[in-house]
Amino acid sequence: MRQVRKDLEIIAAIDFFPNEQLDVARRALTDAERRLTRQFAPDEPEATGGAVPRLDQSDYQGRLWATRSRLWVDRIASAWLIHRFIDRDARFVWLKDIKDCPADALGFDFDGATFTHVGNLVSFETLLASFGLDTDRGLVRLGALVHALDVGDGVTPESRGFEAILEGARQRHTGDDRLLEEISPMLDSLYAYFSLGK
């Protein structure tokens, strides 16, 4: 589906007389992506509507955070973001079943979680907006990478490399704590690179 979206955007870029058919094609592709996600990744969150409220970061210190186990792009990047920029004393629990989420935990990236997809934002971007981090150039660029890989909307040059390294690390580590520990320096480096404005 990523390739189909890429092909569609290439066509759109050279379509000098766009009409409603382009919008129809984009909507059909988005619908197909949503259906495929529901079929093959039923735990992926459905986007909620509404605005993202701005929160006071001081109310979110030393908290327990929870998300689905077997971390993938949005979840691992969100965990990194939480630990590096929102709650340096964060503790994490990786859920095999979201119904087992502790009552005192702040959930992220699952249906019904405190922080999840809102409108066109993936969980990482929702966290950025919630805590006023959406003005940080490096984090916004990292958010574009996460968005592209999580929902297949848009492309960044670094996406494929990040995805390959993350998949390799997932093959080597079954524990999510160890996976986060290994991927965090890479996210630190991507953030530093993106902050340069390159």
N, C-alpha and C positions, 0 to 999 in steps of 0.2 A: 504494500500500500504506500510505503514511503516513496518508492520509485514512481508509482502512478502519480502521486502528488507532485513530485519533482518534475515529471514530464508535463503535467498540466500547467505548472508555473512557468516552465520554459516556453510553452505555447502562448500563455497569457502575456509573457514579456515581449513577444514579437507580434502580438495581435493588435494592430494599429486601429482597428475598428471594433472594439469589444462591444458586446451587447448583453442582453439578459442570459444568453446561453452559457456564458462563462460563470455567472452566478449560479445557474442551475447545476452546472457541472461541479462547482465547488461544494454546493450543498449536498449533492448526491455522493460525492467522495467523503465528505464529513460523516454522512449517515452510514455509509459502508464501513468506515473506520470504527464508528461507534458500535455497530453490530458485530464486527469482527472482535473488537475488544471484549464485548459482553460474552461472546462465544468462547474465546480462547483465554481470556483473562478476566473471569467473572468477579474477581476481587478488586479490580481497578475501580476507583471511585467515579461516580457520576458527578458532573459539575453541578453545583448549586447556583442559584441566582442571587442577585442582590449585590450590595456594595461590601467591600472589605473594611471593617472598622479599624481605626488606628488604636493600638493598645499601648499601655505603659509597660515598658520592658521591666521595670523594677518589680512588677507584680508576677513576673515569670522567672524568678531566680530559684535555683536549687530544686527544681521540679522534676517529677517523673514524667517522661515522654514515652509514648507507645506508638508503634506502627507494625505493619505486617512483616513477618520474618522473610528471609531470603531476599534481602535488600536488592533493589534495582535502582535505576537512575534517580527518579524523583525522591524516593525514600532515603537513599544514601546521601544525596546532596542536601536534602532537608535536615537530616541528622547532623551532617557536617556544619550546616548553617546555624542550627540551633546551638551546637557546642561552641562554635567559634565566635558567633556574633550576638546571640540572644541570651543564652544561659550557660555560662562557662562551667557551672557545677551541675549541668544536666545529667540525669541518669536515664538510661533507656531500657525498655522492655520490648522484646521482639515477639509479636503475637503469631501463633500458629492459627488461631481463630480470633477474629476481632470481637467476638462475644465475650472473650476472656479478658478484655481490657479492664485493668483495675479502675475503680471508681475515681481515684484521686489522680489518675494519669491524664496528661494532655495528649490526645490522639492526633496523629497526622497521617494524611494520605490514605484514608479509607472512608467509606460512606458513614456519616454520622460523627466523624472526627471533629475536634475543635478546629483544626486547620486542614483543609482539603481543597479540592479544585473548586474555584468560584468563577463562574462565567468562563472566560477563555484562559484563566490563570491556572497553572498547575500548582500543586501544594507549595513548592519552593517559592514561586512567585507570590502566592498568597501570604506566606511568611514574610517575604520582603515588604509587601504592602502593609501588613499588620503592624510591623515594628519600625516603619519609616526608613527601611533600608533600600527602598526603591529609587534612591537618588545616587547610590553608589554605583559608578560606572562598571566596575569590575563585577559586582554582584548581579547587575542587570544583564550584562553579557553572559555570565554564567547561567543566569536564569533562561536566557534564550537557548543555550545549549540543552539544558534540562528539558525545556518545553519541546524543542525539536525532537528529542529522543523519546519523550514520554507520550506525546500525543501525535507525533509525526507532522506537526504543523510548522513549516519553515525548515531551513537547513543552516547549519553552521559548519565551517570547514573542520572544526575540531571534533565534531560529534562522533564520527565513525571511529576515530582513534580512542576516544574516551570509552565508547561502547565496547570496543575490542578488549581494552585493558580491564574494564570492569568484568566482562564475561570471563576472561582468563583468571582473574582474582577469585571470582565465584567458584570456578572449577577447583581452585587450589584450597579454598577455605570454606568449610561448612558452617562455621560459626559467624554470626553477624557482627559480634564485637570485634573479632579479628579482621573481618572484611572492612569495617569502618576504619579501623586503625591503619590498614594498608592503603586504602583509597584516599584518606584525608590529606596526606602530603601532596598527592596529585591534584586534588581540588585546591589546596593552598597555592600550588604553582600555577594552575589555570587562573585562579583569582588574581595573582600577582601579574600575570601576563595580560589579562583583560584590563586590569587597572591602568596599564600603560597606554591604553587606547589603541592598541594594535588590532 
